[in-house]
């Protein structure tokens, strides 16, 4: 698809991957159907390792919801790819099943992509953690490889991703299904998108993101985090070429190893690697405190989440 063909009413495929939280899923779907957007929107709900809910299907003149099963690798990467391969509209977006879109998100993003001739666009988010509300807005006008190699850019959340579909499939490729436990698939995909095109930033909140008080799936799967980070550093040399990025990921990995509870020596070695690159890396100090049993990992995650941040 040529860049010039992006208009403010392009048809959009939206992919929502889900397991078993129907009330939150219904809210996410409703927020997309009710977008203040003149173009057609088709939502593909991909059920991963759980029975499909055909009663969610819906069709009107400009809105559609269809329900499919994940036909690829079990997990989020395979489910996203099932949706991507089922999509056919010029633009494709993601939304997590426990998040929701602001009414003007899509119209504003499509306009921003048309104005900047971008191949992708992200917005900021508002994090909901219990009664706490924290806004996270990506800095700058564009998400670059340089920025991503040194930071996860939490504000550039997958529930705000909007892409040119043809550019994804011809230049970027599918979501990486080889990632251990699917950890970091969104970060990996955004980094690869930035390598192959312009990812423009709409510097305002476009989505409301729910962080669960009991912790996210991956904040409780420390082995997944440790293995996933190791995989990402091996896959992307631009991360290891960036001292800040390597310190950040090694600090995260040290924390995950410490949180496992049975690898304190490995956690401390990895924390030292992080601090050798940057004495200002806080995750390394938190990892050392957890490894020494001075802090509990669940407490650390809860405090960070209450401030709109994660490990």
C-alpha positions in Angstrom: 0.0 0.0 0.0 1.4 3.4 -1.0 1.7 5.9 1.7 -0.3 8.4 -0.3 -3.3 6.1 -0.1 -3.8 6.6 3.6 -7.0 8.7 4.1 -8.8 9.8 7.2 -11.5 7.1 6.5 -9.3 4.0 5.8 -10.9 0.8 6.8 -9.2 -0.7 9.9 -8.8 -4.3 11.2 -8.5 -4.4 15.0 -7.1 -7.6 16.7 -8.1 -8.5 20.2 -6.5 -11.7 21.7 -8.3 -13.1 24.6 -8.6 -16.1 27.0 -11.3 -15.9 29.6 -12.3 -12.4 30.9 -15.5 -11.7 29.0 -16.6 -8.6 30.9 -13.4 -6.8 30.2 -13.4 -8.0 26.7 -17.0 -6.7 26.1 -15.8 -3.3 27.4 -12.9 -3.3 25.0 -15.1 -4.2 22.1 -17.6 -1.5 22.9 -14.9 1.2 23.1 -13.8 0.3 19.6 -17.3 0.0 18.1 -18.1 3.4 19.5 -15.1 5.2 18.0 -15.7 8.6 16.5 -14.3 7.4 13.2 -16.0 7.6 9.8 -14.3 4.6 8.3 -15.1 0.9 8.6 -13.8 -1.0 11.6 -13.7 -4.8 11.8 -12.8 -6.4 15.1 -11.3 -9.9 15.1 -11.5 -11.5 18.5 -8.9 -14.3 18.7 -9.6 -16.9 21.4 -6.4 -18.6 22.6 -6.8 -22.0 24.2 -10.3 -21.4 25.2 -13.7 -21.9 23.7 -14.9 -19.1 21.3 -17.8 -17.0 22.2 -19.8 -16.8 18.9 -22.5 -14.7 20.6 -20.0 -11.7 20.4 -20.3 -11.6 16.6 -21.9 -8.5 15.3 -22.3 -6.7 12.0 -23.6 -3.3 11.0 -22.9 -1.0 8.1 -19.5 0.3 9.3 -18.7 -2.0 12.3 -18.2 -5.7 12.5 -17.1 -8.2 15.2 -16.0 -11.7 14.2 -14.7 -14.5 16.4 -12.0 -16.9 15.5 -9.7 -19.5 17.3 -5.9 -19.2 17.4 -4.7 -21.5 14.7 -1.0 -21.0 15.3 1.4 -21.4 18.3 -0.6 -21.2 21.6 0.0 -17.9 23.3 -0.2 -14.2 22.5 2.3 -14.1 19.5 0.4 -16.9 17.7 -3.0 -15.3 18.5 -1.8 -11.9 17.2 -0.6 -13.6 14.0 -3.9 -15.4 13.5 -5.6 -12.0 13.6 -3.0 -10.4 11.3 -3.3 -13.1 8.7 -7.1 -12.8 8.8 -6.9 -9.1 8.3 -7.3 -7.5 4.9 -7.9 -3.8 5.5 -5.2 -1.1 4.8 -4.7 -0.5 8.5 -4.4 -2.9 11.4 -4.5 -2.2 15.2 -4.1 -4.1 18.4 -6.1 -3.8 21.6 -5.6 -6.0 24.7 -8.7 -7.6 26.1 -8.6 -5.7 29.4 -8.0 -2.2 27.9 -10.2 0.3 26.2 -9.9 3.1 23.6 -10.7 6.8 24.0 -13.4 7.8 21.5 -11.2 9.9 19.3 -8.2 7.5 19.3 -8.5 6.0 15.9 -9.5 9.1 14.0 -6.6 11.1 15.6 -4.1 8.3 14.8 -5.1 7.8 11.2 -4.9 11.6 10.7 -1.4 11.7 12.3 -0.2 8.8 10.1 -1.5 10.6 7.0 0.1 13.9 8.0 3.5 12.4 8.8 3.5 9.7 6.1 4.2 7.2 8.8 3.9 3.4 8.6 2.8 3.2 12.2 1.5 5.3 15.1 1.3 5.0 18.9 -0.4 7.2 21.5 0.0 7.6 25.2 -1.9 5.7 27.8 -3.6 6.2 31.2 -2.7 3.4 33.6 -5.5 2.3 35.9 -4.2 0.6 39.1 -6.9 0.3 41.7 -8.0 3.9 42.3 -4.7 5.3 41.0 -4.5 7.0 37.6 -1.2 7.7 35.9 -0.6 9.0 32.4 2.3 7.8 30.3 3.0 9.7 27.1 6.0 8.7 24.8 8.4 11.6 24.4 9.4 13.0 21.0 7.5 12.9 17.8 8.7 9.5 16.6 9.5 6.1 18.2 13.1 5.3 17.1 15.4 2.3 17.3 17.7 4.4 19.4 15.0 5.2 21.9 13.8 1.6 22.1 17.3 0.2 22.5 17.5 2.1 25.8 14.0 2.0 27.1 10.8 -0.2 27.0 8.8 3.0 26.4 5.9 1.9 28.5 3.7 4.7 27.2 3.9 3.2 23.7 1.6 0.4 24.7 0.4 -2.3 22.3 -3.2 -1.3 22.8 -2.2 1.9 21.0 -0.4 0.3 18.0 -1.7 1.2 14.6 0.1 -0.1 11.5 -0.1 -0.2 7.7 -0.9 -3.8 7.2 1.0 -4.3 3.9 4.1 -2.7 5.4 3.9 -5.1 8.3 3.6 -8.2 6.2 6.1 -7.2 3.5 8.8 -5.5 5.6 8.4 -6.2 9.3 7.0 -9.8 9.3 4.8 -11.5 11.8 5.0 -11.4 15.5 7.9 -13.6 16.8 6.4 -16.9 17.9 9.9 -18.1 19.1 10.0 -15.7 22.0 10.1 -17.7 25.3 6.6 -17.7 26.7 5.9 -14.8 24.3 7.6 -12.4 26.7 8.3 -8.9 25.2 6.5 -9.7 21.9 5.0 -6.2 21.7 8.4 -4.5 22.4 10.1 -6.7 19.8 7.4 -5.9 17.2 7.6 -2.2 17.8 11.4 -2.3 17.6 11.2 -4.1 14.3 8.6 -1.7 13.0 10.9 1.2 13.9 13.7 -0.5 12.0 11.7 -0.6 8.8 9.6 2.6 8.8 8.5 5.7 10.7 6.5 5.2 13.9 4.9 8.5 14.7 3.8 9.5 18.2 0.4 11.1 18.9 1.3 12.8 22.2 -1.9 12.3 24.2 -3.8 9.5 25.9 -5.5 7.2 23.4 -6.1 4.2 25.6 -7.0 3.3 29.2 -4.8 0.4 30.3 -5.8 -1.8 33.3 -3.0 -3.0 35.5 -4.2 -5.7 37.9 -3.5 -5.3 41.6 -2.5 -9.0 41.8 0.2 -8.3 39.2 0.3 -8.9 35.5 0.8 -12.4 34.0 4.5 -11.8 33.4 5.2 -10.2 36.7 4.3 -13.6 38.2 6.2 -15.6 35.5 9.7 -14.7 36.5 11.3 -17.5 34.5 9.5 -16.2 31.4 10.9 -12.7 32.0 14.4 -14.0 32.5 14.4 -16.2 29.4 12.6 -13.6 27.3 15.1 -10.8 28.1 18.0 -13.1 27.3 16.4 -13.9 24.0 15.7 -10.2 23.1 19.3 -9.2 23.9 20.7 -12.0 21.7 18.2 -11.1 18.9 18.8 -7.3 18.8 22.5 -6.3 18.8 21.3 -2.6 19.0 20.3 -3.3 22.6 23.7 -4.7 23.6 25.4 -1.9 21.8 23.6 0.6 24.0 25.1 0.6 27.6 21.9 2.0 29.0 19.8 -0.5 27.3 21.9 -3.5 28.3 22.0 -2.2 31.9 18.2 -1.9 31.9 17.6 -5.4 30.6 20.3 -7.0 32.7 18.7 -5.2 35.7 15.3 -6.6 34.8 16.7 -10.0 34.3 18.5 -9.9 37.6 15.3 -9.0 39.3 13.5 -11.9 37.6 16.2 -14.3 38.7 16.1 -13.0 42.2 12.3 -13.3 42.3 12.5 -16.9 41.3 13.9 -17.5 44.8 16.2 -20.4 43.9 18.9 -18.6 41.9 20.3 -15.9 44.2 23.9 -16.3 42.9 22.8 -15.9 39.3 20.7 -12.9 40.3 23.6 -11.2 42.0 26.0 -11.9 39.1 23.5 -10.4 36.6 22.9 -7.4 38.9 26.6 -6.8 39.0 26.7 -6.9 35.1 24.0 -4.2 35.1 25.8 -2.0 37.6 29.1 -2.3 35.7 27.3 -0.7 32.8 25.4 1.9 34.8 25.5 2.6 38.5 22.2 4.4 38.1 20.2 1.3 37.1 17.6 0.9 39.9 16.5 -2.6 38.9 19.9 -3.9 39.8 19.7 -2.6 43.3 16.2 -3.9 43.7 17.4 -7.3 42.4 20.1 -7.4 45.1 17.6 -6.5 47.8 15.3 -9.3 46.7 18.1 -11.8 46.4 19.2 -10.9 49.9 15.5 -11.4 51.0 15.3 -7.7 52.2 12.4 -7.1 49.9 9.6 -9.3 48.4 9.2 -9.1 44.6 5.4 -8.9 44.8 5.7 -5.8 47.1 8.2 -4.1 44.7 5.9 -4.7 41.7 2.9 -3.4 43.6 4.6 -0.2 44.6 6.0 0.4 41.1 2.6 -0.3 39.5 0.9 2.1 41.9 3.1 4.8 40.3 2.3 3.7 36.7 5.6 1.9 36.3 6.8 -1.7 36.1 10.0 -3.6 36.5 
